[in-house]
Amino acid sequence: MRKSRWWTLSHFGYQGRERRREADTYANREPVLLEFLPMTFPVTRLRRLRRSEQFRSLVRETRLTPDGLVYPIFVCPGEGVRREISSMPGIANLSVDEAVKEAREVKALGLPGIILFGLPESKDEHATGAWVDDGIVQQATRAIKREVPGLLLMGDVCLCEYMSHGHCGVVKKVSSPVSAGSGTAAAAAAEYEIENDSTVEILARTAVSQARAGMDIIAPSDMMDGRVAAIRTALDKAGFINTPVLSYAAKMASGFYGPFREAADSTPQFGDRRSYQMDPANGREAMLEIQNDLAEGADMIMVKPALSNLDIIYAARQRFEVPLAAYHVSGEFSMIEAAARNGWIDRERVVLEVLTSIQRAGASIILTYFAKDAARWLG
């Protein structure tokens, strides 16, 4: 038999008529805090507030809107170019004139901004295309600022798209001996390292170049140590004291970046990026990376990828009182697209569910290739 839900006065710290003679004593004591036990079924029926969309909307805890969505754009040389990316249906490499058209659409949909990635005319071992004044991102920034005023522009600051070898920094050959009998992969891995400090110098130069072109927000994604401090110092010295830094603070060495590497033509020619991007297994280290970037002057922080790091997003939101972004990356996008095209899922429903989960975890800014679609669905 279930317990009665009728409560006696003893629940409230008063034990019945036989204790009335102690009323005066109780009157002089500290107030008794009343503890109400939670009701259970059938008194409590949580489905009452799920009966209709009107009820569900009224009590909805997380409200997804276009205001916090940012759309990534890949800019390439040429004119009238709209080159589809095979692994990312609906996404294309765009020439500057086409990027301007895309930016107009983004603004018309009520999205606040875009993030720009560049594919240069040529690559070298100094990432020249990243920091020259007429670089592809700088060209696009000037054109979009001129033609689509009021749209926020974020500039991804990394070198992988501009380096001939595809790594995010300066490569230095090392002479570490390789034991006899070691495999080819091990030997290749022992022949190079990514130089941190010389890379940071190029990143700072790139940030200033983008700011001069009119970039609103600088977003370093390289994962070199000390790059936020170097970029903040360089921006301030160049007079861009009000240009904020959105740091890719917790960027994992993830398998979800594959389609992006096709889009940005940035696959490493040898090795991988695990010596500078984070081990996805390390949550506490992610907090340390974020803490360090904030200490160096980051105004906002980002977690990447988003969907496989919801716990990191949540932990960051609980710990740090700054704007928090998350990147819903290419592999996450392409998985949904592939499943939807096979008829396995409801595309709109799944996209909005995923974006809501990212926001619910704590991200107030979401970079996503679904931004335009989500804006249309959300109205």
N, C-alpha and C positions, 0 to 999 in steps of 0.2 A: 504494500500500500504506500502510495506517495505521501510525503510529509505534508501536513496542513500548511497553508500559506497564511493562516491567521496568526498574528503576532501578539504576544503578551507584553505587559508593561516591563517585564524583565529585559526585553530587547533594548529598552531605552535607558537602562541603568537604574530602573526603579522596580522594586521587587514585590509590590502588592500592598494590600490594605494594612497588613500587620506591620509595615514599616512607616506608616503615616506619622507615627510619633516622632520620626526622625526628620520630618519635613524642614524644621528650622535648621537642623544641621546641614541638610542638602542645600538649603537656600544660600548658605554662606560659602559653599564650595565653588570651584571653578566649573563653568558650564560643561555639561557632558556632551561630547560629540556623538551624534546619532549615526549609526552604521546601518544602512538599508541593504539587505541582501538582494542581489539581482534576481528578478523574476525569471522564471523559465516557462516553457510551454506547458499549458495552453494560454497562460496569461500573456506571455511575450510571444508574438508572432512576427518575426522579422519580414515575412513576405508581405505584410500590410503595406509597406512603403515601396514595394516593387510591382504593384498591381497594374500600373499604367505608366506610359512615358512621362506623363505630367508629374506623377509621384517621383519617378526615378530622377527626373531632371531637377526637381525641387531639392532633393537631398544629396545630389551628386557632390562628392568631395573633391574630385579633380576635374577641372574644366579646361579642356584643350581648346586653344584659339590660335589663329594664324599669327598673333602678335609675337610669339616666341619662336617662330620657325624661320630658319635661314636656309636658303637654296644654294647649293654648290654649282659653280659654272667653270668649265674647262675651256680656256681660250687658246687658240692656235693661230699661226700665221695664215695670211691669205685674205681673200675677200669673197663673200658669199658662200663661205664654207660651213656646212652642217654635216659633219661626218659621224654617223651613228657608231656607238660603242657596242660591239656584239654581245658582250657579257652584261650590259646594263640597258635593257630595253627602254627606249624612250629618252635616253640620255645621249648627248652628242658632244663632240669637240666643235667649238664654234669660233669662227673668225671674229675679229673685233666688231664689225658691223652687225653680225648675227647675235653677238653677246649683248649688244645694245638693245636689240629687239627683245631678247629674252628678259633683260632687266626691266624693260617697259611692262612686259606681261607680269613679272613678279610684283612690281609696284601696284599695278592695276588690281591684282588679286588681294592686296592688303597685307602682303608679307613685308616685314621691316627691312630686310637686307639680303645680301648674297655674299658668298665667299668665293674668291677668285683663285684658280690654279692655272699655271701657265705651261704651255708647251712651246719651247723656243724654236727659232729657226735652225739653230745649231747648238751642240753641246761641247763642253770642254772639261778639263780637270780643275777649273777654277770657278765654275758656275757663273760665268760672266753674264749669261742671260738673265740671271736672277737680280743683279744689282745695277745694270746699266740703265741710264735714264730712258732709253727707248726700248727697254725690255717689253715683252709681250703683255705682262700684267700691268706694267706702267702705262702702256698704250691704252689698254682696255679701261683702266681706272680713269684716265683723263676723258676718254670718250663717254663713258657712262656718267661721270660727274657732270659733263656738259649737257648730255641729252636727257638724262633721267635724274634731275635734281631731287633731293630729299630721300633717296634710297641709300641706306647704310652699306658701305663696302668694307668687307673684311679681307685682309690679304694674308693668305697662307705663306709663312716664311719658312721655307725648307729648300734644300739644294738638290734633292734627288732627281727632279725633273730636268735639272740644268747640268748635272754632272754626266760625263760620258760613261762613267762606270755605274751610274744608277744609285749610288749610296748617298746618304744624307749629309756627308761631310767629306773633308779632305782625306784622301787615302794615302797612307804612308806604308811603304814596304818595310818589313822587318826581317832580320836575319836569324830568327830563332831556329836552332837546329831541329830537324825532323828525324825521328828515329827510323832506322831501316825497317822496312816491312809495313810502315804506316800507309794507309790508303791515300788515294789521290785527293779525296775531299779533305782529309785531315791536313795533308801537305798544303793544299790551297789555302785552307783556313789559317795556317801559320805564316803565310807570306804577307799579310797586310794587317793594318789596324786603322781605325778611323781617328784621326787627330782631333782632339777636342778643341784646344784653344785657338788653333788657326781657323777652324770651322766657325767658331763663335765670332771671329772678326768679320768673316764674310756675311754671316747672318745679320750682324749689326748694320753693316753697310747696306744690305738688302732692305732692312726695315726702314732706314732713312730714305732710301730711294723710293720706296712705296709711299711713304708719308709725303714726300715732295710731290708725287704724282696726284695726291689727293685722297689716299687711303684713310678711311675713318678709324679702323681698328687693325692693329698689327697682331697676327696670330702665329707665333712660332710653334712649329710642330716637329722639330728635328730631334729633340730629346738630348741635346748636348748639355753638360753641366755648366751652369753659370751663364747661359745665354740670355735669360731674362734680365739679369743685372746689366749685361753688356748692351742689350737693346735699349733698355730704359735710359742708360747713361748716354748712349749715342743719340737717341731721340731728343733728350733734353738739351744736349749740346748743340743740336741742329735747330733748336727753337720749337720743337714739337712737344712741348711740355703737357699739352692737353690731349695728346693722342694716346688712347688707352692700349694696354697690352692684354690680349686674351691668350693665356698660355695653355697649350696642350700639355697640361701638367702630368696627367697620368695616362700616357699613351702606351698601350701594350704591344708587344711583338706578336701580332695576331695573324691568324690564318684567314681572317675575314677581309683582308685588304686586296685580294687577288684582282677583282674587277677594276678597282681604282688604278692598279698598276698598268692595266691595259689602257685605261682612259688617259692617264698622265704619262704614259710611256716611261715608267720609272722603275721597272724591275731591275734589281741589282744584277750586274753581269757576273758576279762571283759572290760566294758567301751569302749571308743574310744580315738582318739588322738587330739581332739579339744582343749584340754587345753595347747597344745604346738604347733601344726601346726596352720597355719593362717586361719582366717575366709575368705572364698573366696569372701566375699562382700567388703573387705577392700583394696582399691587401694592405698590410702595414707599411710596406715600402711606398705604396701609392700615396698614403697620407703624408709620408715624409717628403715625397716629391712635390706635392701640393704646398706643404708648409714652406719648403725652400723657395719655390717660385713666388709665393706671396711675400716672403721676406726680401726677395730680390726686386720686388716692385710690380708684380703682376696685379692687374686690376680685376681680372676675371680668370676663372680656371675652367679647364675642360677635361672630361674623361672620354677616352676613345679606346675601343668601340663602346657603344652604349648598351646594346641589348645583352651582351655577355658580361657586362660589368655593372649591373643594376645595384649590386651590393656595394660597390665602390662609390657609385653616385650617392646612394643613401648615406653611407658613412661620411662622405665629404660634406653632404648637406647638414648632417648633425654636428659636424665639427667646425666648419668654416662659414663665417658670415659674409660671404662675397657672392656675386652672381656666379652661377654654376651652369656650364654648358655641357652638352653631351653630343657626340657625333654618331648618328645612326649610319654606319658605314656601308660601303658598296656591297660587301658580301651579304650583309643583312638585307639590304635592298634586293639584291639579285635572287636570294633564296625565296623571298616572298613573291617576286615576279614569276619565277619558275613554277612555283606551286600553283599560283593563280592561273597561269597559262595552261596548266595541265588539268584545271578544274578541280583541284584538291581543296582549295580554300576560297572563301569570299574575300576578294582583294580589298575592297573598301573597309570591310569590317575588321580584317586583320591589321591593316595599316593603322587605322585609328586606335585599335587596341594596343598595338606596340608603342605608338607614340604616347598614348596616355600612360602606359606603364613607365616609360622613361621619365615623363613629367612627375608621375606619382612618386617615383623613387627620389626625386629632389631636383631635377634639372629644370631650370626656368628658360633655358635657351636650347633648342634642338636643331642641329644641323642635319638636314635630311634631304635625300633626292625625291622624297614624296611630298615636299613642302607645297608645291603647286597644286597637286591633287588634293592634299589635305585642306588647303585653303578653299578650294571649290566645294568640297564636301561639307566643310564647317560653315560655309556661308560667310 
